[in-house]
Amino acid sequence: MESSTEATELLQSLFTQPSQSGDLDLGGFTITIGIALLFGLCLKTLYGLYFNDNEPQDGSLARSLVILTPAFTSIFWMVQSSLVLSIGLLGSMSFVRFRTPVKRAEDVSFIVVSLSIAIACAIGLPMIAGVITILLFTYTLIRNYMADNSYEKEFAIITFNTKENITLSDINNKFKYLKLKAEFVSSRTYDGITSLVFNVKKLNQQLHDEISTGLAEFDDQAHINIFYPNDRLGA
C-alpha cells in the first residue's frame, strides 16, 4: 500500500500544476501534454478496432481524438487552480456546438472517454487514464470476438430492381435453390421499375456471383445490389 502511494505521489510530481501565482512550469506542462497526446493516439487506434470492417467509421472523429485529448488536458491543467477560470470555462463551453450532429451514441462515448482521460492527465493521475484505456481495449477485443463468431457479421441486404413482371415466389424459389435464408422486406414500383428488398442471413462474399447469375435469369437487365449494413436494416 505504501509503495503504491509513493508511486502515485511520484507521478503527480512529474505533472507539476500551475501555482496560484500564475507561474508556469513548462517542463511539467510539456510532460502532461505529451502523455495526453499518447493517450489520444491510443484512442484513435481503439476507435478503428472498435468499429470492425462491417461498420461505418467516422475518419474525421478518429483523427480528432488525437487533438481533443491534449486540448482538453491543457484546458483543465490551466483552470484547475483558479475558481474564476473554472467558472469562465463553463460559460465559454456553453457556446460550443457541433456544426455537424454526432448521430451515433458510440461516437459521443469516445469523446467522453477522451474528456475523462484528459481530466486524469491534468490532475496528475495518468494511471487512471491508463486503466480506462485498458478497460476499453479489453471490451473492444471481447466485442469483436463475439461479432466474428455471430451471424450478424454475415448479414446482408439484397435489392433487386427490374422492369419485368416477376413474382415474389419465383425469387424465393431461386433463393431456396441457392440455399439462402432470405426474408422478404418490402417492394416498391416507380416509373415501371419494381424494387424488391430482401434480408439474407449467413451470406458470405463467395456467393455474390451465384446470386447475380441466378437473379439475372429473370431479367438480364436488372440491377442487383448487395449491402452489408451496421447490424440492422437502414444503419
C-alpha positions in Angstrom: 0.0 0.0 0.0 2.8 2.4 0.9 4.7 1.7 -2.3 1.5 2.3 -4.3 1.1 5.7 -2.6 4.7 6.6 -3.2 4.3 5.8 -6.9 1.2 7.9 -7.2 3.0 10.8 -5.5 5.9 10.5 -7.8 3.7 10.6 -10.9 1.9 13.6 -9.5 5.2 15.4 -9.0 6.0 14.9 -12.7 2.8 16.5 -13.7 3.5 19.8 -12.0 0.4 22.0 -11.8 0.3 25.8 -12.3 0.6 27.7 -9.0 -1.8 30.1 -7.6 0.6 33.0 -8.5 0.3 32.0 -12.2 3.8 30.6 -12.5 4.0 28.1 -15.3 6.2 25.0 -15.1 6.9 24.5 -18.8 8.5 21.1 -18.2 5.6 19.7 -16.3 3.1 21.1 -18.8 5.1 19.5 -21.7 5.1 16.1 -20.0 1.4 16.4 -19.3 0.5 17.2 -22.9 2.9 14.6 -24.2 1.2 11.9 -22.2 -2.2 13.1 -23.2 -1.1 13.0 -26.9 -0.1 9.4 -26.5 -3.5 8.6 -25.0 -5.1 10.4 -27.9 -3.2 8.2 -30.3 -4.3 5.1 -28.4 -7.9 6.3 -28.6 -7.6 6.7 -32.4 -6.3 3.1 -32.7 -9.1 1.8 -30.4 -11.7 3.7 -32.5 -10.6 1.8 -35.5 -10.6 -1.5 -33.6 -13.9 -0.9 -32.0 -15.8 -0.4 -35.3 -15.0 -3.5 -37.4 -14.9 -3.8 -41.2 -18.7 -4.1 -41.5 -19.5 -0.9 -39.6 -19.1 2.7 -40.8 -16.3 4.7 -39.3 -16.0 8.5 -38.9 -12.5 9.1 -40.0 -12.6 12.7 -39.0 -13.7 11.9 -35.5 -10.9 9.3 -35.2 -8.3 11.8 -36.2 -9.7 14.5 -33.9 -9.3 12.3 -30.8 -5.6 12.8 -31.2 -6.2 16.6 -30.9 -9.1 16.6 -28.5 -7.3 14.7 -25.7 -4.3 17.1 -25.3 -6.5 20.1 -25.9 -8.9 19.1 -23.1 -5.9 18.3 -20.9 -4.4 21.8 -21.4 -7.7 23.4 -20.6 -8.2 21.5 -17.3 -4.5 21.9 -16.4 -4.8 25.7 -16.6 -8.1 26.2 -14.9 -7.9 23.7 -12.0 -6.1 26.1 -9.7 -8.4 29.1 -10.4 -12.1 29.2 -9.5 -12.6 32.3 -11.7 -11.2 30.5 -14.7 -13.3 27.4 -14.0 -16.5 29.4 -13.9 -15.4 31.2 -17.1 -14.8 27.8 -18.7 -18.4 26.8 -18.0 -19.6 30.0 -19.6 -17.4 29.6 -22.7 -18.2 26.0 -23.2 -21.9 26.7 -23.3 -21.4 28.4 -26.7 -19.6 25.3 -28.2 -21.8 23.4 -30.6 -21.3 20.6 -33.1 -21.9 22.1 -36.5 -22.4 18.5 -37.8 -24.5 16.4 -35.4 -22.9 13.3 -34.0 -25.6 10.8 -34.8 -24.1 7.7 -33.2 -24.0 7.4 -29.4 -20.8 5.4 -29.5 -19.0 8.3 -31.2 -20.1 10.6 -28.4 -18.9 8.0 -26.0 -15.4 8.2 -27.4 -15.4 12.0 -27.0 -16.5 11.5 -23.3 -13.7 9.0 -22.8 -11.2 11.5 -24.3 -12.6 14.0 -21.8 -12.2 11.7 -18.8 -8.6 10.8 -19.9 -7.8 14.5 -20.2 -9.0 15.2 -16.7 -7.0 12.3 -15.3 -3.8 13.6 -17.0 -4.5 17.2 -15.9 -4.7 16.3 -12.2 -1.6 14.2 -12.3 -3.2 10.7 -12.3 -2.2 9.2 -15.7 -2.7 5.7 -14.1 -6.4 6.3 -14.1 -6.3 7.2 -17.8 -4.3 4.0 -18.4 -6.9 1.9 -16.6 -9.7 3.5 -18.7 -7.8 2.8 -21.9 -7.0 -0.8 -20.9 -10.7 -1.5 -20.0 -11.8 0.0 -23.3 -9.3 -2.1 -25.2 -10.4 -5.3 -23.4 -14.0 -4.6 -24.1 -13.2 -3.9 -27.8 -11.4 -7.3 -28.1 -14.3 -9.1 -26.5 -16.9 -7.3 -28.6 -15.0 -8.0 -31.9 -14.6 -11.7 -30.9 -18.3 -12.1 -30.3 -19.1 -10.3 -33.5 -16.7 -12.5 -35.5 -18.5 -15.6 -34.1 -22.0 -14.4 -34.7 -24.2 -14.4 -37.8 -24.6 -10.7 -37.7 -21.2 -10.3 -39.5 -22.6 -12.3 -42.4 -25.9 -10.5 -42.6 -26.7 -8.7 -45.9 -29.4 -6.8 -47.8 -30.2 -7.7 -51.4 -32.1 -5.2 -53.6 -33.4 -6.4 -57.0 -34.6 -3.7 -59.4 -36.3 -5.0 -62.5 -38.8 -3.9 -65.3 -40.1 -7.4 -65.8 -43.2 -8.8 -64.1 -41.6 -11.3 -61.7 -43.5 -12.9 -58.9 -42.1 -13.0 -55.4 -42.5 -16.7 -55.2 -40.2 -17.2 -58.2 -37.4 -15.2 -56.5 -37.9 -17.0 -53.2 -37.6 -20.3 -55.0 -34.4 -19.1 -56.5 -33.0 -18.2 -53.1 -34.0 -21.6 -51.8 -32.2 -23.2 -54.7 -29.1 -21.3 -53.7 -29.7 -22.4 -50.1 -30.0 -18.9 -48.8 -32.1 -17.9 -45.8 -33.8 -14.9 -47.4 -36.6 -12.8 -45.9 -38.7 -10.5 -48.0 -38.8 -7.0 -46.6 -40.5 -4.6 -49.0 -41.3 -3.8 -52.6 -41.8 -0.6 -54.5 -42.8 0.2 -58.0 -41.9 3.6 -59.6 -41.6 4.6 -63.3 -42.1 1.0 -64.3 -39.3 -0.3 -62.1 -40.0 -2.7 -59.3 -37.6 -2.7 -56.4 -37.6 -5.8 -54.1 -35.7 -5.8 -50.8 -34.6 -9.0 -49.0 -32.7 -9.7 -45.8 -30.3 -12.6 -46.1 -28.6 -14.3 -43.1 -25.3 -16.1 -43.2 -24.3 -14.6 -46.6 -20.6 -14.6 -47.5 -18.9 -12.9 -50.4 -18.3 -16.2 -52.2 -22.0 -16.4 -53.1 -22.2 -13.0 -54.7 -21.6 -14.3 -58.3 -24.1 -17.1 -57.8 -26.7 -14.6 -56.6 -26.1 -12.2 -59.5 -26.2 -15.1 -62.1 -29.3 -16.7 -60.6 -31.4 -13.4 -60.4 -30.2 -12.4 -63.9 -32.1 -15.4 -65.3 -35.3 -13.5 -64.6 -34.0 -10.2 -66.1 -30.6 -9.8 -67.5 -31.0 -6.0 -67.5 -31.9 -5.9 -63.8 -29.8 -4.0 -61.2 -28.8 -6.2 -58.3 -27.2 -4.7 -55.2 -25.8 -6.4 -52.1 -25.3 -4.4 -48.9 -23.6 -5.2 -45.6 -25.2 -2.8 -43.0 -24.3 -2.0 -39.5 -26.1 -4.8 -37.6 -29.6 -3.7 -38.7 -31.6 -2.6 -41.7 -31.0 1.0 -42.7 -28.0 1.6 -40.4 
